C-alpha cells in the first residue's frame, strides 16, 4: 500500500528503496508502539513535499497522517556527499580545478523582525542566498545555506569552512567562480579586461564551468518545486534546502543579482598569472 505510483515522486522504485536503506537507520523509531511512522513512509512523505512544494496538511491528507506528524517527518538530515576533485580539464582545459562555485537565491516569506530587511535581495524579494560547489559531473560536493538574501556571494565564501580548508592547503587546487568573487589562490575568476590571447583563452575556459553550475541550479529547482518558495520555519527551511541538495547524482544553478567589482587578492592574481603563462599558454598552438 505504501508503494504508490512512484512516478509522482520523480524517482524510480529502485532509487526510493536505495535511499530508504541509506536513511532508515537514522529515522527509524525504537519501537512500533503508538503507530510510529515507518521509515519508508517518512521518506515518501518527505519526497512528496520536496517535489510538489505543497503544504504539510495536503501531504498529510494523502497519507492519512496528521499535519504535526508530517512536520516532524519532513525534517530528514542527509549526510553530505564526499567532496571530489573532478576532471574539469577534460571539460574546460583548465588545470587544478576542484569544483565550480556559485550562489543561488531561494525565495522565502519576509521573516520580519529587526533583521528582516537583510533577507531582501537586489531583485526585491526575500530569500536565502545559498552557496554551492559542484564537480564536473554536476554533483553537489559542498553547500552553505544560512545567509540572508542580501549577503554578497564573496562574503559567504570568505566565511565558509570550505574557504578556511582551502586556504590552509587541505586540498591541492582551486575552485572556479565568476567575478562576484575576489580572485585568490584557492578561487580563480575570469580577468575583467583580458588583453592577450592567453588571457582570453583563460576566460574562455571559464565559460563551460559557469554553464555547468548554472545548469545544476536549474535542474535542482525544477526537480524540487518546493524551492520556488519555502513557507516553513527558518530552521526547517535551511534543513530542507540542504536535504534536497545532497541527494545522490543531483546538480545545481545560479541566479546572480548583479556584478560587484572586488579588489582582487594579490596572491590570487599571482596564481592566475602563473596558470596563464606556464600552463594555458601552449593551448594557442593546438
C-alpha positions as CSV (number, residue, x, y, z in Angstrom):
1,X,0.0,0.0,0.0
2,X,2.9,2.3,0.8
3,X,4.4,1.8,-2.7
4,X,2.1,4.1,-4.6
5,X,2.7,5.3,-8.2
6,X,6.3,6.4,-7.7
7,X,6.2,8.5,-10.9
8,X,4.6,11.2,-9.0
9,X,7.7,11.3,-6.7
10,X,10.1,11.7,-9.7
11,X,12.2,8.8,-8.5
12,X,12.3,5.2,-9.7
13,X,11.3,2.4,-7.3
14,X,15.0,1.3,-7.1
15,X,16.0,4.9,-6.2
16,X,13.5,5.1,-3.5
17,X,14.4,1.8,-2.0
18,X,18.1,2.7,-2.2
19,X,17.5,6.0,-0.5
20,X,15.4,4.3,2.2
21,X,18.2,1.9,3.0
22,X,20.5,4.9,3.5
23,X,18.3,7.0,5.8
24,X,16.3,4.2,7.6
25,X,18.9,3.7,10.4
26,X,18.7,7.4,11.3
27,X,15.0,7.9,11.2
28,X,13.6,4.5,12.4
29,X,11.7,4.7,15.8
30,X,12.9,2.5,18.6
31,X,9.6,0.6,18.6
32,X,6.4,0.2,16.7
33,X,4.3,1.4,19.6
34,X,1.9,4.3,19.2
35,X,1.6,3.7,15.5
36,X,5.2,5.0,14.8
37,X,5.6,6.1,11.1
38,X,7.8,3.5,9.3
39,X,11.0,4.9,7.6
40,X,9.7,4.2,4.1
41,X,6.5,6.2,4.7
42,X,8.6,9.0,6.3
43,X,10.7,9.1,3.2
44,X,7.8,9.1,0.8
45,X,6.1,12.0,2.7
46,X,9.3,14.0,2.7
47,X,10.0,13.4,-1.0
48,X,6.4,14.2,-1.9
49,X,6.7,17.5,-0.1
50,X,10.0,18.3,-1.8
51,X,8.9,17.5,-5.4
52,X,5.5,19.2,-5.1
53,X,6.1,22.0,-2.7
54,X,2.6,21.5,-1.3
55,X,1.9,22.3,2.3
56,X,2.3,19.7,5.0
57,X,-1.5,19.5,5.5
58,X,-2.1,18.4,1.9
59,X,0.7,15.9,2.1
60,X,-0.7,14.5,5.3
61,X,-4.1,14.1,3.8
62,X,-2.6,11.9,1.0
63,X,-1.2,9.5,3.6
64,X,-3.7,9.8,6.4
65,X,-1.2,11.5,8.7
66,X,-1.8,14.5,11.0
67,X,-0.1,17.7,9.9
68,X,2.1,17.7,13.1
69,X,3.4,14.2,12.2
70,X,4.3,15.4,8.7
71,X,6.1,18.5,10.1
72,X,8.2,16.2,12.2
73,X,8.8,13.8,9.3
74,X,9.8,16.4,6.7
75,X,13.0,17.1,8.5
76,X,15.3,14.3,7.3
77,X,19.0,15.1,7.6
78,X,21.2,13.8,4.9
79,X,25.0,13.4,5.2
80,X,26.9,15.5,2.7
81,X,28.4,13.8,-0.3
82,X,32.2,13.4,-0.3
83,X,34.0,16.3,-1.9
84,X,35.7,15.1,-5.1
85,X,38.2,16.6,-7.4
86,X,36.7,16.2,-10.9
87,X,38.2,16.1,-14.3
88,X,37.4,19.7,-15.2
89,X,40.4,19.7,-17.6
90,X,38.5,17.4,-19.9
91,X,35.6,19.8,-19.9
92,X,37.3,23.2,-19.8
93,X,41.0,22.5,-20.2
94,X,41.7,24.5,-17.0
95,X,44.1,22.7,-14.7
96,X,43.8,22.1,-11.0
97,X,40.0,22.7,-10.6
98,X,38.4,21.2,-7.5
99,X,34.9,22.4,-8.4
100,X,32.6,25.2,-9.8
101,X,31.2,27.6,-7.2
102,X,28.3,30.0,-7.3
103,X,25.3,31.1,-5.3
104,X,21.6,31.0,-5.9
105,X,18.7,32.5,-4.0
106,X,15.8,30.5,-2.6
107,X,12.6,32.7,-2.0
108,X,11.1,32.8,1.5
109,X,8.4,34.9,3.1
110,X,9.7,38.1,4.9
111,X,10.8,36.8,8.3
112,X,10.2,40.2,9.8
113,X,11.9,41.4,13.0
114,X,14.9,43.6,13.3
115,X,16.9,41.7,10.6
116,X,14.0,41.2,8.2
117,X,15.4,43.6,5.6
118,X,18.7,41.7,5.4
119,X,16.8,38.9,3.6
120,X,15.6,41.2,0.8
121,X,17.9,40.8,-2.2
122,X,18.5,43.2,-5.1
123,X,15.6,41.9,-7.0
124,X,13.2,43.0,-4.2
125,X,12.1,39.7,-2.7
126,X,13.2,37.9,0.5
127,X,15.4,34.9,0.1
128,X,18.2,32.7,1.4
129,X,21.5,33.1,-0.6
130,X,22.7,29.5,-1.0
131,X,26.4,28.8,-1.9
132,X,27.1,25.5,-3.7
133,X,30.0,23.7,-5.3
134,X,29.7,21.0,-7.9
135,X,32.1,18.7,-9.6
136,X,32.5,18.1,-13.4
137,X,29.6,15.7,-13.4
138,X,27.2,18.2,-11.9
139,X,27.1,16.6,-8.5
140,X,27.0,18.9,-5.5
141,X,30.0,18.5,-3.3
142,X,29.5,21.4,-0.8
143,X,26.6,23.6,0.2
144,X,26.2,26.5,2.6
145,X,22.5,27.5,3.3
146,X,22.3,30.0,6.1
147,X,22.9,33.5,4.7
148,X,20.2,36.2,4.1
149,X,19.4,37.1,0.5
150,X,21.2,40.5,0.6
151,X,24.6,38.9,1.5
152,X,27.2,39.1,-1.2
153,X,28.5,35.8,-2.7
154,X,32.1,36.7,-1.8
155,X,31.3,37.2,1.8
156,X,29.6,33.8,2.1
157,X,32.7,32.1,0.7
158,X,35.1,34.2,2.9
159,X,33.3,33.0,6.0
160,X,32.8,29.4,4.9
161,X,34.5,26.3,6.3
162,X,35.5,25.3,2.7
163,X,37.4,28.6,2.2
164,X,39.2,28.0,5.5
165,X,40.2,24.5,4.5
166,X,41.4,25.6,1.0
167,X,43.4,28.5,2.5
168,X,45.1,26.0,4.9
169,X,46.1,23.9,1.9
170,X,43.8,21.0,2.8
171,X,43.2,20.5,-0.9
172,X,45.6,21.0,-3.7
173,X,43.9,23.0,-6.4
174,X,41.3,25.8,-6.7
175,X,37.7,26.5,-7.4
176,X,36.4,28.3,-10.4
177,X,33.9,31.2,-9.9
178,X,32.7,34.3,-11.6
179,X,33.6,37.9,-10.8
180,X,31.2,38.0,-7.9
181,X,34.2,36.6,-6.1
182,X,37.6,38.1,-5.4
183,X,40.4,36.2,-7.2
184,X,42.5,34.3,-4.7
185,X,44.9,31.4,-4.6
186,X,42.1,28.9,-3.9
187,X,39.4,30.5,-6.2
188,X,40.1,31.6,-9.8
189,X,37.9,34.1,-11.5
190,X,37.9,35.5,-15.1
191,X,40.0,38.5,-15.9
192,X,38.0,41.7,-16.1
193,X,39.9,43.1,-19.1
194,X,41.8,40.3,-20.9
195,X,44.4,41.7,-23.3
196,X,46.5,38.8,-24.6
197,X,45.4,35.6,-26.5
198,X,46.4,33.6,-23.4
199,X,44.2,35.8,-21.1
200,X,41.3,35.5,-23.5
201,X,41.8,31.7,-23.6
202,X,41.8,31.7,-19.8
203,X,38.4,33.5,-19.7
204,X,37.1,31.1,-22.4
205,X,37.9,28.2,-20.1
206,X,35.6,29.6,-17.5
207,X,32.5,29.5,-19.8
208,X,31.7,25.8,-19.7
209,X,32.3,25.7,-16.0
210,X,29.8,28.6,-15.4
211,X,27.4,26.8,-17.7
212,X,27.6,23.7,-15.6
213,X,26.9,25.2,-12.3
214,X,24.1,27.3,-13.7
215,X,22.5,24.2,-15.2
216,X,22.9,22.3,-12.0
217,X,20.9,25.0,-10.1
218,X,18.3,24.9,-12.8
219,X,17.8,21.1,-12.6
220,X,17.8,21.3,-8.8
221,X,15.0,23.8,-8.7
222,X,13.0,22.0,-11.4
223,X,13.3,18.7,-9.7
224,X,12.2,20.1,-6.3
225,X,9.5,22.8,-6.8
226,X,9.4,23.4,-3.1
227,X,12.4,25.6,-3.6
228,X,10.2,28.1,-5.5
229,X,9.1,29.4,-2.2
230,X,9.6,27.7,1.3
231,X,7.0,28.7,3.9
232,X,8.4,26.8,6.8
233,X,10.2,28.0,10.0
234,X,13.7,29.2,9.3
235,X,15.5,26.2,10.8
236,X,13.3,23.8,8.8
237,X,13.8,25.9,5.7
238,X,17.5,25.6,5.9
239,X,17.3,21.9,6.6
240,X,15.1,21.4,3.5
241,X,17.5,23.2,1.3
242,X,20.4,21.1,2.4
243,X,18.3,17.9,2.3
244,X,17.2,18.2,-1.3
245,X,20.7,19.3,-2.3
246,X,22.7,16.3,-1.0
247,X,20.5,13.7,-2.9
248,X,22.7,11.4,-4.9
249,X,23.5,12.5,-8.5
250,X,22.0,15.9,-8.1
251,X,23.1,19.1,-9.9
252,X,22.8,22.9,-9.2
253,X,22.1,26.5,-10.7
254,X,22.8,30.3,-10.5
255,X,20.7,33.4,-10.0
256,X,23.1,36.4,-9.9
257,X,22.0,39.8,-8.6
258,X,24.4,41.9,-10.5
259,X,28.2,42.2,-10.8
260,X,30.2,43.8,-8.0
261,X,33.8,44.7,-8.6
262,X,36.2,43.4,-6.0
263,X,39.8,44.3,-5.3
264,X,41.5,41.1,-6.4
265,X,43.6,39.3,-3.9
266,X,47.3,39.7,-4.8
267,X,48.0,36.0,-4.2
268,X,45.1,35.1,-6.4
269,X,46.3,37.3,-9.2
270,X,49.7,35.7,-9.0
271,X,48.4,32.2,-9.2
272,X,46.2,33.1,-12.1
273,X,49.1,34.8,-13.9
274,X,51.2,31.6,-13.4
275,X,48.5,29.5,-14.9
276,X,48.1,31.7,-17.9
277,X,51.9,32.0,-18.6
278,X,53.0,28.4,-17.9
279,X,50.1,26.1,-18.4
280,X,47.4,27.8,-20.5
281,X,49.8,29.4,-23.0
282,X,50.6,26.2,-25.0
283,X,47.0,26.0,-26.0
284,X,47.4,28.6,-28.7
285,X,49.5,26.1,-30.6
286,X,46.7,23.5,-30.8
